[in-house]
């Protein structure tokens, strides 16, 4: 068995450690944070096989341009002179077409379905109690334009083996008996699921610790030692450490880490925000996306989490309360009796989603270094695709035939 270093302790790094440990490998994690404040801990907690259309899709360019001039809109790109941002934007533009969507749908579907199956297995283990539930997903809309788009998406989903149903306003309300819903209609995906993200992260950390995984927190990897086509060791403030295999799973920072090794992995971070209301007496039952506002709403026990926005702004973790206001302002449009106040700054969570320019994650062995695997770029689906990514990385490092073809996720596809 192999001695493996994982750089990055977010959902992808932790899931990779989980499956590598199961396969009998020795695992060491290095993370520049504390493992608990990662991009997945405060997200909407949705497991979404319904999300088969990549971010780079027709119509996204026009919507993005329209939104970015509104300070409280769901999408924003901070104007800046950046060669990386311009290059990423050009690649995104070149992939936002029907041909790319058609090629991406089956691979995203298969990746998500495999991940959901792995979640079902993990939820049965005694060490894990993270509120996993399969109640599906509701997509609510208020306008005729969005209804038309969603009906097309429903047909596309059903024709690709993902069950979806268009619902009237009355049918939507019947699914939410405790909360008044104001919507023109919606689409229901019964195959989706949800969980409580921070509980899953905590369970993973405790399980890995008990399994002998060495976890180095507040420890930044500063360099790599390379001989020919192999990485020999990594360097931290504590010195050099040798390993057999290396995994880069550093989320929004992955492009920078790969650049140290001369590998181009185009990446931009999309900042998202969330806040959570506790002790909700009358809660929604089904995780929901408020489509016009791009707001995610997820019940988590007696709590209710609201999340949204995509802010392309480098690795800046500061909070723009105008973006949060955009989330808050959308809530009463769909739930008229739900009176939600602006949260205090201290109660707003934000995380950086690692976004590839074609909307597909990077999962695979590097062609430059034989003992390096790159696992990142999952955008808004990091939590949803965490287990399957860790499982596939474990198969790669264990020299097994992978459970699905990883060619579409080649981390050096933009070389």
Secondary structure as UniProt FT lines:
FT   STRAND          3..7
FT   HELIX           11..22
FT   TURN            23..24
FT   STRAND          26..30
FT   TURN            39..42
FT   STRAND          46..47
FT   TURN            49..50
FT   TURN            58..59
FT   HELIX           60..67
FT   TURN            68..69
FT   TURN            71..72
FT   STRAND          75..77
FT   HELIX           83..95
FT   HELIX           98..123
FT   TURN            126..127
FT   STRAND          137..141
FT   HELIX           144..159
FT   TURN            160..161
FT   STRAND          165..168
FT   HELIX           169..175
FT   TURN            177..178
FT   STRAND          185..189
FT   TURN            190..191
FT   STRAND          193..194
FT   HELIX           197..210
FT   TURN            211..212
FT   STRAND          214..216
FT   STRAND          223..227
FT   TURN            228..229
FT   STRAND          230..236
FT   TURN            237..238
FT   STRAND          239..242
FT   STRAND          245..248
FT   HELIX           251..253
FT   HELIX           254..260
FT   TURN            261..262
FT   STRAND          268..277
FT   STRAND          287..290
FT   HELIX           291..293
FT   STRAND          295..300
FT   TURN            301..302
FT   STRAND          303..312
FT   TURN            314..315
FT   HELIX           321..334
FT   TURN            336..337
FT   HELIX           345..347
FT   STRAND          349..355
FT   TURN            357..358
FT   STRAND          362..365
FT   TURN            370..371
FT   STRAND          372..376
FT   HELIX           379..381
FT   HELIX           382..397
FT   TURN            398..399
FT   HELIX           407..409
FT   TURN            411..414
//
